[in-house]
Amino acid sequence: MARFGRWTALAAAAVLMAGCSGGSAEDGSDDGKTDTGASSATSPSRTSSELPASLTSQKLDWGRCKATSDGPAPGGDWQCATVKTPLDWNKPDGETIGLALIRSKSTGGQGERIGSLLFNFGGPGGSGVSMMPSYADITSSLHERYDLVSWDPRGVGASEGVRCRGDKAIQASESVDATPDDAAEETAYLKDAADFGAGCEKAAGKLLAHVSTTDTARDMDLMRQILGDKKTHYFGISYGTELGGVYAHLFPENVGRLVLDAVVDPSADAVGHAKNQARGFQRALDNYLKSTDQDPKEGTQKIVDLLKRIDAKPLPTSSGRELTQTLAITGIVLPLYSEQSWPTLTSALDAADNGDGSELLALADGYNERDASGRYGTTTHSQRVISCLDQKQRPTAEETKKLLPEFRRISPVFGDFLGWDTAGWCHNWPVEGQFDTPEVSAPGADPVLVVGNTGDPATPYEGAKKMADELGDDVGVELTWKGEGHGAYGSGSDCVDSTVNAYLLKGTVPDDGKVCS
């Protein structure tokens, strides 16, 4: 089972090759929000003088980067290092863990170096160490005046990355129906979810309670100090927008130039987020169907009928594996992340309609990070341990069943999957969730640029205004792109790119509500 939430560079890259959760714990206040989660819930923002010198005076040993499970070592000017950060931010003098960082120093030109520009590419669970080099071409103008810096957040990749089950068990779990039709399938679905959580607890141990978005936001401010930056300059994408909002709330005085692109709605709880995604993916599917001269309602029904046939009898593939309904839905989702991938979806749907599930399976494998040898990546493992620590709302199966009719109305194709996901994702999770929705209000912070895309499938456009509003007056500044795909910057709009670049390079804040079409 994979929640649909990764940013386009993580997801759409797989298309070309293949093929958020909430925020902060309740404290009894009327609005249901506090400024952190449980592991840090009572801790105020700590200034550098309040942290032990063993943390703030670290000298990073930058050296050649090593190959990762996602690819070979980057060449050129990329350097890697490890920074120490507290396992438990309530005990900054206690046990530490190592976070993997990557950077490329500013190339010079177009003015003096501004500082470090931190990137989070979404997930949660995406490896910044693996992603950053491949994103450098898109950010070449920013690279002239910034050191490009990213990292693997705690519980991800080289930063104590969590692997909750082995490859054979992952493949076996793909036969579990994520949209149960009867009591037996429901039992199997919930058992698989509980087994996954138990595997995460065994693999992560005490780290499992310390991988929240709040913990990572505090790590960011420590990195700011160690990198020698007075203010944090940051580019957050998808889940990275939630992380940026939480950071701005905790450390408003340290906010420099923050860009939040493909924005997670901070006002949505777990069920609300799932409804948003159902709405966003159905909207993207409708736009795709229109592009192929199909009536969206008729085209949607055709896909629903195909999925029902696959549910009754999985399709054969050239690999010898079967395409199940769950894998088919995952395969349909992936190309919706990028308009450039829509022709791939057309081909895969045509093949499946003719009885061959090979192309949809390849797309699903791309989303699930399965390579040709049968090895799986761990992004969804990290995604789940982070979001389940963040996420306080956990509907039961019975509560979910009452929600399913509304989910189906929102999206006949994706509604069942995303509805059931609210019950299965954190079912019987070993640690308690921390909040219903993240607190992102940041009074006194410098302006934060919030970029929304009207055709975004994974983080629907409406979330951008919600984020800008919750950041506060004179803080959240909204920029709209009338486009398709997950994320706006680097997606083909000169208007978006030039506006973001002017903000990051010159500090030019656009008019709130500016629209790029």
Sequence and secondary structure as in RCSB ss.txt:
>XXXX:A:sequence
MARFGRWTALAAAAVLMAGCSGGSAEDGSDDGKTDTGASSATSPSRTSSELPASLTSQKLDWGRCKATSDGPAPG
GDWQCATVKTPLDWNKPDGETIGLALIRSKSTGGQGERIGSLLFNFGGPGGSGVSMMPSYADITSSLHERYDLVS
WDPRGVGASEGVRCRGDKAIQASESVDATPDDAAEETAYLKDAADFGAGCEKAAGKLLAHVSTTDTARDMDLMRQ
ILGDKKTHYFGISYGTELGGVYAHLFPENVGRLVLDAVVDPSADAVGHAKNQARGFQRALDNYLKSTDQDPKEGT
QKIVDLLKRIDAKPLPTSSGRELTQTLAITGIVLPLYSEQSWPTLTSALDAADNGDGSELLALADGYNERDASGR
YGTTTHSQRVISCLDQKQRPTAEETKKLLPEFRRISPVFGDFLGWDTAGWCHNWPVEGQFDTPEVSAPGADPVLV
VGNTGDPATPYEGAKKMADELGDDVGVELTWKGEGHGAYGSGSDCVDSTVNAYLLKGTVPDDGKVCS
>XXXX:A:secstr
   S B HHHHHHHHHHT     B   S TTS  SS GGGTT     GGGS HHHHT     EE   BTTB    
TT EEEEEEEESSTT TTS EEEEEEEEE     SSS  EEEEEE BTTT  HHHHHHHHTTTTHHHHTTEEEEE
E  TTBTTBT    S HHHHHHHTTS SS  SHHHHHHHHHHHHHHHHHHHHHHGGGGGS  HHHHHHHHHHHHH
HHT SSEEEEEETHHHHHHHHHHHH GGGEEEEEEES   TT  HHHHHHHHHHHHHHHHHHHHHHTT  HHHHH
HHHHHHHHHHHHS EE TTS EE HHHHHHHHHGGGG GGGHHHHHHHHHHHHTT  HHHHHHHHHHTTB TTS 
B SHHHHHHHHHHHHB     HHHHHHHHHHHHHH TTTHHHHHHHHHHTTTT SS   BSB     TT   EEE
EEEEE SSS THHHHHHHHHH TTTEEEEEEEEESS  TTSS HHHHHHHHHHHHH     TTEEE 
